[in-house]
Amino acid sequence: MRISFHPHCAMGNPCLSSYLIFFFTVHVSTLEPVNFKVIGPDHPIMVSAGEDALLPCHLSPSTSAQGMEVRWYRSKFSEPVHLYQHEKDQAEQQIPNYQGRTELLKDGIVDGSVVLHIRNITPSDHGQFICFFRSSSFYAEATLELKVAGLGSTPRITIDSYQSGGIHVVYESAGWYPEPQVQWRDLSGQHLPSLTEKITQHDNGLFEAQISIIVTETSSQDLSCSVRNSHLNPGKESVVYIADPFFLRGYPFKVAMYVLLVVVGLLTFTASYFFWKQNKAKEVKVTLDPDTAHRGLKLSEDQKTVTWESKHQDLPNNPERFDEVFCVLGSEGFTSGKIYWEVEEIGRIWAVGVARESVRRKGQIKFTPEEGIWGIEQSRGHYSLLTTPEIPLPLCETPKKIRIYVYYEKGQVVFFNPDNGDLIASLTASFNGEKIFPFFWVCSHLTLTT
């Protein structure tokens, strides 16, 4: 195309000025904005382990990012946590740790706003994430910080044994992140020295705390144990009071108590043995009820094995489900008869027994007959009868299996070691005509025998 000017259109004339204005207006209007900024939150995003995280960022000024590349990465640009490119997600380019866990929420992408949704947060997700935008002519990025916190399981305080002239008390809590600090204190807030303190990090990145103390008759009998970490304040605190009758005053009294315990044990064993022989029980096939299982408990497909996991499942919070304690009930309840079932492959922390149908499912629960639970528990090799207060069970041999025997009409719950026939414990229950169910509290794993 040939463009000519009339002689009278000089530089100062309106004709040329109008042409130049038209040319630059048309040309500039076809260009993209040459630069922008990426804006993220100005504070760390705190998420509990097992929950989901939402990491937002947007362009300033507001600009459509629909045709841009949007990349989320951590330390290496070439290892994307999530990549949006050519107007679609590029899942095949994600690093393995995030495959199937991320989603880019694009409701505001035409305004330059996106949110990265990360499911099932673990301690390995703790740290920085970089949100990167690139157009055909410019790029920019922003750094976000994700803080992962693990509040830990419901604390367990166990009166373990008599030791060194006092009572050995053990505090345990798992599922913490980052590493927690644990302290015993008296009720005035004064720090009490612990006997042992053990903090263990498991393969899932979460920490477990175990701390013990010797309480003597001359020391404070009112004490508390607190656990907290740098991300959670306050953490969790449990208070325990040890009454005077638990302290052994003098050697002769100790001998008398030990003799009494032996006599009571022999009488209980003898009575239970004859009771067992004269009242033959029927074995029942027990399966676990998924509608009652806490979200932190994973059941096998055949509903015979239960395993504690730090990653909580996305399950409906129905009225039957335990929401704070890691419990699950059997699928079938009983209102009569002489029955038994067995558990095996039992881990390090658990409780087994029976529970009334009306047992509370929401909030904290005490594993006691008053709450409608009759059972025994094991915590790292120490066995206890779930009474008020708990009674230590000195076993000669660690059982590989446990048989739970119930005679409904007589209100009898008995625990045996089926491998050697030893009696573990016996409880008298008050079922009050109510349906009862097999009861399990699991912070490790166990399997029902077939």
C-alpha positions in Angstrom: 0.0 0.0 0.0 1.3 3.4 -0.9 0.8 6.4 1.4 1.2 9.9 0.1 1.0 13.3 1.7 -0.3 16.5 0.3 2.2 19.3 0.2 0.2 21.5 2.5 0.2 18.9 5.3 3.3 20.0 7.1 4.5 18.7 10.4 2.7 21.4 12.3 -0.5 20.9 10.4 -3.6 19.2 11.8 -3.6 16.5 9.0 -0.4 14.8 10.1 -1.1 15.1 13.8 -4.5 13.3 13.4 -2.8 10.5 11.4 -0.1 9.9 14.1 -2.7 9.9 16.9 -4.8 7.3 15.0 -1.7 5.1 14.2 -0.5 4.9 17.8 -4.0 4.4 19.2 -4.7 1.4 16.9 -1.2 -0.1 17.5 -1.1 0.2 21.3 -4.6 -1.1 21.8 -3.5 -4.5 20.3 -0.7 -5.0 22.9 -1.1 -6.9 26.2 -0.2 -5.2 29.5 3.5 -5.4 29.7 3.8 -6.1 33.4 1.9 -7.2 36.5 2.5 -8.3 40.1 1.6 -11.5 41.8 0.0 -11.0 45.3 -0.3 -13.7 47.9 -1.3 -13.7 51.6 0.8 -11.5 53.8 0.8 -14.0 56.7 1.5 -17.8 57.0 -1.4 -20.1 56.3 -1.9 -22.6 59.2 -3.4 -26.0 58.5 -3.8 -29.1 60.8 -2.2 -32.3 59.6 -4.8 -34.5 57.8 -6.9 -31.5 56.7 -7.0 -29.6 53.4 -5.1 -26.4 52.5 -6.2 -23.5 50.3 -3.4 -21.3 48.9 -4.7 -18.2 47.1 -2.8 -15.7 44.9 -3.9 -13.1 42.3 -2.6 -10.6 39.7 -2.4 -6.9 40.3 -3.7 -5.1 38.4 -6.6 -7.4 37.7 -5.8 -9.3 34.5 -7.2 -12.4 32.9 -4.9 -15.4 33.5 -6.9 -17.8 31.4 -4.3 -17.9 28.7 -1.3 -17.7 30.9 0.9 -20.4 32.5 0.2 -20.7 36.2 2.8 -22.8 38.1 3.0 -23.8 41.8 6.3 -25.1 42.9 8.5 -25.4 46.0 12.3 -25.3 45.8 12.7 -26.3 42.1 10.9 -24.6 39.2 11.2 -27.8 37.1 9.3 -29.8 39.8 5.8 -28.4 39.8 3.4 -29.0 42.6 0.7 -28.1 40.1 0.9 -26.8 36.6 -1.8 -25.0 34.5 -0.7 -24.4 30.9 -2.4 -24.1 27.5 -5.7 -23.4 29.3 -5.7 -26.8 31.1 -4.1 -28.6 34.0 -1.0 -30.6 33.2 -1.3 -33.4 35.8 1.3 -35.6 34.2 4.0 -33.1 35.0 3.4 -33.0 38.8 5.9 -34.4 41.2 4.8 -37.8 42.6 4.1 -36.4 46.2 1.3 -34.2 44.9 -0.2 -36.3 42.2 -3.9 -36.8 42.9 -3.8 -34.3 45.9 -4.1 -30.9 44.2 -6.7 -28.9 42.4 -6.5 -25.4 40.9 -9.7 -23.5 41.7 -10.3 -21.2 38.7 -13.5 -19.5 39.4 -11.7 -16.1 39.4 -9.1 -16.8 36.7 -10.6 -14.2 34.3 -9.8 -11.6 37.0 -6.3 -13.1 37.6 -7.3 -14.9 40.8 -6.6 -18.6 41.5 -6.5 -20.9 44.6 -4.4 -24.1 45.0 -6.4 -26.8 46.9 -4.1 -29.4 48.5 -5.7 -32.4 50.2 -4.6 -34.4 53.2 -1.8 -32.1 54.4 1.2 -33.9 56.0 4.2 -32.5 57.8 6.2 -32.8 54.5 4.0 -30.0 53.1 5.3 -27.6 55.8 7.3 -24.6 54.3 7.2 -22.3 51.2 5.2 -22.5 48.0 5.8 -20.3 45.1 2.9 -19.0 42.9 4.2 -18.2 39.4 2.3 -16.5 36.5 3.7 -16.1 32.9 2.2 -14.3 29.9 3.6 -14.1 26.4 5.6 -11.0 27.4 6.1 -11.0 31.2 6.2 -13.2 34.3 6.2 -12.7 38.1 5.8 -14.8 41.2 4.9 -14.6 44.9 6.0 -16.8 47.9 3.5 -18.2 50.4 4.3 -20.0 53.6 2.3 -23.0 54.8 2.6 -24.0 58.4 1.5 -27.5 59.3 0.3 -28.2 62.9 -0.5 -31.5 64.6 -2.6 -31.1 67.8 -2.1 -34.7 68.8 -4.3 -37.4 70.1 -6.3 -37.4 73.3 -3.7 -37.7 76.1 -3.6 -40.9 78.1 -2.3 -40.8 81.7 -1.6 -44.2 83.2 -0.8 -45.1 86.8 1.8 -47.7 85.8 3.2 -49.3 88.9 4.8 -48.7 92.4 8.4 -47.7 91.9 11.1 -46.1 94.0 8.9 -45.4 97.0 6.1 -43.8 94.9 3.7 -44.3 92.0 5.0 -44.3 88.5 2.7 -42.2 86.3 3.1 -42.1 82.5 1.7 -39.6 80.0 1.3 -40.4 76.3 0.1 -38.5 73.3 0.7 -39.0 69.6 0.1 -37.0 66.4 2.0 -33.8 67.2 3.8 -31.5 64.7 6.2 -29.8 65.0 8.1 -31.5 67.9 6.2 -30.8 71.1 7.5 -29.7 74.6 6.1 -31.7 77.5 6.2 -30.7 81.2 4.8 -31.9 84.5 3.7 -29.2 86.9 2.0 -29.0 90.3 -1.3 -27.1 90.5 0.6 -23.9 91.5 2.4 -24.0 88.1 5.7 -25.1 89.5 7.8 -27.3 87.1 8.3 -30.9 88.3 11.3 -32.9 87.1 10.3 -35.9 85.0 11.7 -39.4 85.4 11.9 -40.2 81.7 11.0 -38.2 78.6 10.9 -39.7 75.1 9.9 -37.8 71.9 9.7 -40.1 68.8 9.1 -39.1 65.2 7.2 -41.7 63.1 7.4 -42.3 59.4 4.4 -40.1 58.7 6.4 -37.1 60.2 4.3 -36.8 63.3 5.7 -36.9 66.8 4.7 -39.0 69.8 5.4 -37.8 73.3 5.9 -40.1 76.4 6.9 -38.6 79.7 6.8 -40.2 83.2 7.2 -39.1 86.8 7.4 -40.7 90.2 4.8 -39.3 92.6 5.5 -39.8 96.3 3.3 -39.3 99.3 5.4 -36.3 100.3 5.3 -34.7 96.9 2.3 -33.0 95.3 -0.5 -35.4 94.6 -2.2 -32.9 92.4 -0.3 -32.5 89.1 -0.8 -31.7 85.5 1.0 -32.6 82.3 1.0 -30.1 79.4 2.0 -30.6 75.7 2.4 -27.8 73.3 4.5 -26.8 70.3 5.5 -23.6 68.6 2.5 -23.6 66.2 -0.2 -24.3 68.7 -0.7 -22.3 71.8 -2.3 -23.5 74.0 -1.7 -27.2 73.4 -3.3 -29.8 75.6 -3.2 -30.3 79.3 -4.4 -33.1 81.5 -4.8 -33.1 85.3 -4.4 -36.1 87.6 -5.0 -36.5 91.4 -3.7 -39.5 93.2 -5.6 -40.2 96.5 -3.9 -41.2 99.7 -5.0 -44.9 99.7 -2.8 -45.5 96.6 0.4 -44.8 98.6 1.9 -47.8 100.4 2.8 -46.8 104.0 5.4 -49.1 105.3 6.8 -52.5 104.3 4.4 -54.7 106.3 1.5 -53.1 104.5 3.1 -53.8 101.2 3.5 -57.5 102.0 -0.1 -57.7 103.1 -1.3 -56.0 99.9 0.8 -58.3 97.6 -0.5 -61.4 99.5 -4.1 -60.1 99.2 -3.6 -59.5 95.4 -2.3 -63.0 94.9 -5.2 -64.5 96.9 -7.8 -62.5 95.0 -6.1 -63.4 91.7 -6.2 -67.1 92.5 -9.8 -67.0 93.6 -10.8 -65.0 90.5 -9.0 -67.5 88.3 -10.5 -70.5 90.0 -14.0 -69.0 89.8 -13.6 -68.0 86.2 -12.2 -71.3 85.2 -15.2 -73.2 86.6 -17.6 -70.6 85.2 -16.0 -71.1 81.8 -16.2 -74.9 82.0 -19.8 -75.0 83.1 -21.1 -72.3 80.7 -19.8 -73.2 77.3 -19.9 -70.2 75.1 -20.6 -69.8 71.4 -18.0 -68.1 69.2 -19.4 -65.2 67.2 -18.1 -63.7 63.9 -17.5 -60.1 64.7 -16.9 -57.4 62.1 -16.2 -53.7 62.6 -18.9 -51.2 62.0 -17.6 -48.4 59.6 -20.4 -46.1 60.6 -19.0 -45.9 64.2 -15.3 -45.7 63.3 -13.4 -42.5 64.1 -12.1 -40.7 60.9 -8.6 -41.5 62.0 -9.2 -45.3 61.9 -8.9 -47.2 58.7 -10.8 -50.5 58.3 -9.8 -53.3 56.0 -12.2 -54.3 53.1 -13.3 -57.4 55.1 -13.9 -55.1 58.2 -11.7 -57.4 60.3 -8.6 -55.2 60.8 -8.5 -51.6 62.1 -5.4 -49.4 61.9 -4.8 -45.9 63.3 -3.6 -43.3 60.8 -2.7 -39.7 61.3 -4.4 -38.8 58.0 -8.1 -38.5 58.7 -10.6 -39.8 56.2 -13.4 -37.6 54.7 -16.4 -39.4 56.3 -19.8 -38.1 57.3 -20.2 -37.0 60.9 -23.2 -39.2 61.6 -24.6 -39.6 65.1 -23.1 -43.1 65.5 -19.5 -42.1 64.7 -16.9 -41.4 67.5 -15.6 -37.9 66.7 -12.7 -37.4 69.3 -11.6 -40.8 70.6 -10.2 -43.4 68.2 -12.9 -46.0 68.8 -15.0 -48.3 66.7 -17.8 -50.8 67.7 -18.6 -54.2 66.3 -21.4 -54.4 63.7 -23.6 -56.7 65.6 -25.0 -56.2 69.1 -26.2 -58.7 71.7 -28.9 -58.8 74.3 -28.6 -62.4 75.6 -26.4 -65.5 75.5 -22.9 -66.7 76.2 -20.6 -65.6 73.5 -17.0 -64.9 72.8 -14.7 -63.5 70.1 -10.9 -63.0 69.7 -8.5 -60.4 68.6 -4.9 -60.9 67.3 -2.1 -59.0 65.6 -2.5 -56.4 68.4 -0.3 -53.4 68.4 1.2 -51.4 71.2 -1.7 -49.1 72.2 -5.3 -50.4 72.4 -8.3 -51.2 74.5 -10.8 -54.0 74.0 -14.1 -55.0 75.6 -17.8 -54.3 75.4 -19.9 -51.1 75.4 -23.5 -50.3 75.8 -25.4 -49.2 72.6 -26.0 -45.8 74.4 -22.3 -45.1 75.0 -21.4 -41.5 74.1 -19.9 -41.0 70.6 -19.2 -37.3 70.7 -16.5 -35.5 72.7 -14.1 -37.0 75.2 -15.0 -40.3 76.8 -13.7 -42.1 79.9 -13.3 -45.8 79.4 -15.1 -46.8 82.6 -18.1 -48.9 83.6 -19.8 -45.6 84.6 -19.6 -44.6 80.9 -21.0 -48.0 79.8 -17.6 -49.6 78.8 -16.0 -52.7 80.3 -12.6 -53.7 79.1 -8.8 -53.9 79.4 -6.2 -51.7 77.8 -2.5 -52.1 76.8 -0.1 -49.2 76.5 3.5 -50.2 75.5 3.5 -53.5 77.3 1.6 -52.3 80.4 -1.9 -53.8 80.9 -4.7 -52.2 82.9 -8.2 -53.0 83.9 -10.6 -50.2 82.8 -12.1 -49.4 86.2 -12.2 -46.3 88.4 -9.3 -46.0 89.1 -7.5 -48.2 86.6 -6.0 -51.3 88.1 -2.6 -52.6 86.7 -2.6 -56.2 85.4 0.7 -57.9 86.0 0.9 -60.6 83.2 3.4 -63.3 83.2 3.3 -63.6 79.4 2.5 -61.0 76.7 -0.6 -62.5 74.9 -0.5 -62.7 71.1 -4.3 -63.2 71.1 -7.1 -62.1 73.5 -10.4 -63.8 73.9 -13.3 -61.7 75.2 -16.0 -63.8 76.8 -19.4 -62.4 77.7 -22.2 -64.0 79.6 -25.0 -61.4 79.2 -27.6 -62.7 81.7 -25.0 -62.8 84.6 -23.3 -59.6 83.6 -19.9 -61.2 83.2 -17.0 -60.1 81.0 -13.9 -62.2 81.1 -10.6 -61.9 79.2 -8.4 -64.9 78.4 -5.2 -65.7 76.7 -6.4 -68.5 74.4 -2.9 -69.8 73.7 -2.1 -70.9 77.2 -5.6 -70.6 78.9 -4.4 -67.9 81.4 -7.0 -65.6 82.8 -6.2 -62.0 82.2 -9.1 -60.2 84.0 -12.7 -60.6 85.0 -15.3 -57.9 85.3 -18.9 -57.8 86.6 -21.1 -55.6 84.4 -24.5 -53.9 84.6 -26.0 -54.2 81.1 -29.5 -53.2 82.3 -31.2 -55.0 79.5 -29.5 -52.8 76.9 -27.8 -54.1 73.7 -24.0 -54.4 74.0 -21.4 -54.2 71.2 -17.8 -55.3 70.9 -15.7 -52.2 71.7 -12.2 -51.3 70.4 -10.0 -48.2 71.1 -7.0 -48.3 68.8 -3.9 -46.1 68.5 -2.0 -48.8 66.7 -3.7 -51.7 65.0 -5.5 -55.0 65.7 -7.3 -57.8 63.8 -10.3 -59.9 64.6 -9.8 -63.6 64.2 -12.1 -65.4 61.8 
